[in-house]
Structure formats: C-alpha cells, structure tokens
C-alpha cells in the first residue's frame, strides 16, 4: 500500500505549497509520512462528523481544504472543543493534510472547479491575478478566474444559475438593479478587499464569490460591479469530488471518501 508521503507528493504535484499565501499553514499537520494507508477522506473542514466518517471508512488520512491548525496550540485537551478535534485525530492515528490557498490558485483547483460547476456559456476562463511563480506547468496559477459570456444575460439570471448549480438558495447580491452581465469573475471562498481596484482594469462587471464583507460589497457596487455572495462552503466543496477522482486514478488500490460537510442553507432557506 502507498504511504502518506506518496499521496502527499501527488497532492503537492497538483497544488504546490509554493502557491500558498505566506500566512497559510498548508501541508501535513498531524501524523507520519511513513504511515501506509488504505483509505482517505476529503473534506473542507475538520469537524467531529468528518472525523466520525473517517473512522467509519477506516481512513488513515484526512485531506482537508481549511487547515485545522492556523496558530500554534499550547495544549491538546479533550475538554476544549477545538482541541478535542486534534486530540481525537492523534488518539485514533488519523493524519491530516491541508491544501488551502495553493489549491485555490492551482490550475484545475478550486477556482477552476467553481467555474466548471457553474457551467456558464463563456469563452475560455482566464486567471484574474496570476501569481507569476516559476513552476513548470503552473503559468495559469493565481487567484480568481474570469471569462466573457457568449451572450450577455441579466444579473438575476446569473444568480439563478448560481442557486441551481451550487445549491445556494441563500445567495445575496449587492445591488437593487438588474444589469446585464457580460464579463464574470469567480473567486471561491472569501473575496479579498485588495483585489477590488484591479477588477476595473479587466472590465469585470460581475463577481461570484463565497463571501465578502459589507464594505467590500459596497465598494464593488460603487464601481458598478455586481457581487453574488453564494456562501463560502458551496463555492469550495466543488473541488472535493474532482480531487478525489484524480487521486483515485493514481492510487486505485485506495478508497477515497468525500465528506461534503455542513449544508448551511438547508434549514435557513
């Protein structure tokens, strides 16, 4: 059977750590690279239910998008909820590997998966903010993707596509008008305030993202850029099944389980 090190090398070939933001603690967070594994679970977040599902699948490895450990921990206690997750993982010998902003930026990663999931009729998707990192095969890596629609459609129609394709009935917009959409950009997860000014240079008229602060939504509206806030989870979980399939092709002897996580909109809407 393969080792965790072998699986990690494959994930890092898909999304090199060099693509991650400097603040982002990607990589192996618990466990040993030398451990042989038969099963892995993929999820957005480490939760008690994700750990329970990993146990049920007899997974020795959880591949998660959001890192469990963002800041150093001083204790590992079973009576503190966040630390209990780490305590359980160590106790049950389940390793955790995180691919976060590097997977967002990588070709075929979260941004591309979001664009593909929306299935809009567009020209070729291009990278909004290329990272210009000299890694062979990663010239298109970077934050966000944008494309021109073959035919402009109303914002309300784009919003309905987002609702149907991503399962996000609670998605919001930042305008009370219904403009025509011609050039759309997608940003999985959170939309960063530092990106606002550069969108004008690309004539982007609509942004689809997972979440944005109120002042960011207002700043976009003031520039005539529509914002569709679909929900952090639904704009990122689109990468889980494609990633599992890619890993399964390389490790056919292993089983890969996808945990889609909490459906934040299920009750509220």
N, C-alpha and C positions, 0 to 999 in steps of 0.2 A: 504494500500500500504506500501511497505517497506520504511525504512528511509535510508538516505545516510550512517548512521552508520552501518546498517545491510549489505549493499553492500560492504562497506569498510572492514568489518570483513571478508567477504568471500574472497575478493582480497588478504587480508593480510594472510589468511589461505593458499592461493595458493603461494604467494610470500611474506614471512615475511619481515618486514622492517629491521630485523637484518641481512639479506643477502645483503643489500645495502652497497656500499662503504661509507666511513666516510664523504666524501665530497658531497654526493648525497642527495639533499633535497626532498626525496620521501614523499608521504603522501598527505593529504588534504591541498591544497594551497588557495582555496577560498571556501566560502560557510559555511553552518552549518550542522553538523552531524545530527541534529534533523529534517531536512527537509524531508518530504515524497516525494518520486519520482515515476514517472510512466515510464520514458524513460531515456536512457543514450546513449551517443555517444562515440565510441572508436576511437582513432587516435594516430599517432606518435607524432605530434606536434600541438600546439595551433596556428592556423592561422586564418585570417579573414574568409576564406572559411569554415574552420571547425566550427567556431562559427556560421556562417550563416546556416550551415547544422544542427547544434544542435538546433537552433531556429526553423527551419522548422520541425524538428522531435519533437519539444516541449520537448526537453531533459533538465532536471534539473541538469544533471551531465555529465561532460566530463571526461572520463578515458583516460589519455594520457600517453605515454611512456616517452617522454622527459619532464622534469619539465618546466613549464613556468617561474617560478621564481628561478633562480640559485643563485643570490646575492640579498641582501635586496634592496628594492626600496625606494627612498627618496620622490618620488612624484607619483601620479597616474593621469596623464594628457592625455587628449584626443588628443592633438596636437603632441604627441611623439609616433611614430608608435608602438614600443614595449609596451609602457604603455597604449596605446589605447586598445590593446587586453584585458588587465587586467581591464581597465575602462569599456569596453563593457560587460565583464563577470559579473562584480559586478552590473552594471546597469540593466542587464537582469536576475539577480539572478540565474546564472548558476555556479554551483560548479565545481571545478577542482581537480581531484585526480591523482597523478602520481605514477606509478610503473615502475622504471627505472632499475638500476643495480640489484635490487633484483629480478625483473622479468627476467633479462638476466640469472641470476645464478640459478633460481629455477628449479627443475625438472618439465618438461612439459612447461617451459617458452620459452624465445626467442631462446636460443641455441638449445634446443631440437626441437622446431618448425622449425628452419632452417635446421637441419639435416633431419627431416621428409620431408620437402618440396623438398629437393634435390633428395630424393628417390634413393640414390645410393645403389648398391648391396654390403652390408657390413655385417661384424659381428656386435655384439651389440655395440652401441655407449657408450663410457665411458667419464667421466669428466676429462678434461686436468688438471685443477688446482682446486682440491676440497677445499672448504672453511673450512672444519672441524669445523663447528659450531654445537653445540649440541642442535639441534632442532629435535624432533621426526619426522621421515619421510623425513628428508632432508639430509641424508647422501651423496646423489649424487649431492648436490648443489655445484656450483662453475663455474668458467669461462671456456668456450670452451668445445667442445666435439670432441672425435676422435674415429676412427674405421679403421679396416683393410678391404680393398676391397676383395671380394671373388676371383676376378681375376684382376691383375694389368692392367691398361689401360694407354694410353698416356695422357699427360697433356692437349693436345689440345682437347681430347675427354671430359675430366672433364670440361674444360672451356665451351664447347658447351652445356653440361648438365646444367651448371650454367646459361648460357644465356637463355636456353629454360624454365627451371623450375622457375627461378626468374624473367624473363622478363628483363634481364640486358644486352642489346646488346653492351653497352659501357664498359663492364668489362675488366680490364687490367691484365697483368701478369708481373712478374719481371725478366724474362729470355728470351733469344732468342733461347734456345734449346727446345727440346720436349721430356723430360724424361718420363719414366714410373712412374706411381703413384701407390703406394701400401698402404700407411697409410696416411689418410687425416684427418685434423682437421678443425673444423668450429668455427668461432668467429663472432657473429653478431655485427654490429655496428663498432666501432673502435678497431683496434688491438693495444695493449699496448706494448711499447718497452721493458718493464720489463719482458715480457714473453719469449723473444727470446731465451735466453740461455737454458732454461729448455726444449725447444722443442727437442733439441738434445738427451736428456736423454730418451725420448719416441720414438726416431727414426721416428719422423713425417717428411714426405718428401714433403707434400703439405698443405698449409693453404688457406682456403677460408674465406674471411672476407669482411666487408663493406667498410673499408678504412684503409690506412696505410700511414704514412709519407714516403717521399722518402728515408731517411736514414734507416728507418726500412725495407723497401723493399730491399734495397741494403744489409743490414746486413743479412737478410734471404738468399738472393742469394749467398752471400759469404760462407754461411754454407751449400749450396746445397739444400735449402728448397725453393720450388716454392711457389709463392704467387699469388692468384687470388683475385683481388680487384674488387668486384662486385657492390659496391655502398652502402652507409650507409643505405639508405631507404629500398632497396629491401631485405636486409638481416634481417631487423627487422619487417617489416609490416606483415611478415608471421605469427606472433603471434596474430594478431588482431582478425581474424575470429575464431580461436580456443578458444581464451579467451572469446569472445562474446558468443560462444556456451556453454561454461562451466557456465557462469553467467546466461544465459537463462534457463539452467536446474535447477538452484537454485531459480530463480525468474521468473517463467513462466508468471506471471501477468505483467511483464515489457516488453518494447520493447528495443532492443539493435541495434543501427545503427553503421556500420563500415565505417569510412572515411579513404580511402587508401592514401589520401594526394597527394602531387605533384608527377607527373611522370617526374623525372629529365632527363630521357633519351629520352622522346617522340620526342622532336624536334631535339636534337643534333645527334641522330642516326636514 
